[in-house]
């Protein structure tokens, strides 16, 4: 190893886009060469009358500085190419590991392993995020058997669930709440309805007074008996025995068929206002 060989390696490395092949012991040999120059300079300094003015000492010092600069420049130039080659290997692409010094080979293998580990960590994070995104709760189906308060859809729709024995109700009967096609009424409308009911008591069927009322929620003339309620808990959407859809929330005031009102009152999901 000498300075001319180091400069030749440096020039070749500058001109190539890939790594030029080097001996496995290249940096070790360069280190031994520089160490030998330092030993020769120390001997020259010891033999000279004035080391600071000795030509041999100055020449050897200059050669040492130049050799160190060249070796460092070669390493830095090759380092960028080595990182690029390692990134290709980490992506499972075929690369040539020949022509590397012992130090470069160790660095290359370490870089490949670290890049692959980093990639695995990133992909695991993405997989974990995707798994969390698929665990959101599915919305409750309209055909859900019951709501949070335990009132089943079958009960609200007036179907016989074994706990009550109701008869079929005429779906074409006129609504008692006076709101065509609406699910319920607001408090002000309900108050108006109550006022009208108070002012016209003759319109309200009175059991035992010739109305023909029975205990199944129907009056003698076929009209569905209705009850005014204040909802105390949210209730799932259901279809009443009058064939109307109801979507009720807490604090709603609504006039319901008696057979639909019964389950709400039993479950504590509503309070009767009339």
ZIZIGI-V830323 format. One record per backbone hydrogen bond with DSSP energy under -1.0 kcal/mol. NH is the residue of the N-H (numbers start at 1). CO is the residue of the C=O. Records with the same first field share a line. If there is no record, write none. Layout:
NH: CO ; CO
//
This chain:
6: 2
7: 3
8: 4
9: 5
10: 6
11: 7
12: 8
13: 9
14: 10
15: 11
16: 12
22: 99
26: 23
29: 25
30: 26
31: 27
32: 28
33: 29
34: 30
35: 31
36: 32
37: 33
38: 34
39: 35
40: 36
41: 37
42: 38
43: 39
44: 40
45: 41
46: 42
47: 43
48: 44
53: 50
58: 54
59: 55
60: 56
61: 57
62: 58
63: 59
64: 60
65: 61
66: 62
67: 63
68: 64
69: 65
70: 66
71: 67
72: 68
73: 69
74: 70
75: 71
76: 72
77: 73
78: 74
79: 75
80: 76
82: 78
83: 79
84: 80
85: 81
86: 82
87: 83
88: 84
89: 85
90: 86
92: 89
93: 88
102: 24
105: 101
106: 102
107: 103
108: 104
109: 105
110: 106
111: 107
112: 108
113: 109
114: 110
115: 111
116: 112
117: 113
118: 114
119: 115
120: 116
121: 117
122: 118
123: 119
124: 120
125: 121
126: 122
127: 123
128: 124
129: 125
130: 126
131: 127
132: 128
133: 129
135: 132
144: 141
147: 151
150: 147
153: 145
156: 152
157: 153
158: 155
159: 154
173: 170
182: 179
185: 253
190: 186
191: 187
192: 188
193: 189
194: 190
195: 191
196: 192
197: 193
198: 194
199: 195
200: 196
203: 200
204: 201
209: 206
214: 218
219: 223
222: 219
225: 217
227: 256
229: 254
230: 271
231: 252
232: 269
233: 269
235: 248
238: 246
240: 244
243: 240
246: 238
251: 231
252: 249
253: 185
254: 229
256: 227
258: 225
260: 257
261: 257
262: 258
265: 261
266: 262
267: 263
269: 264
271: 230
273: 228
//
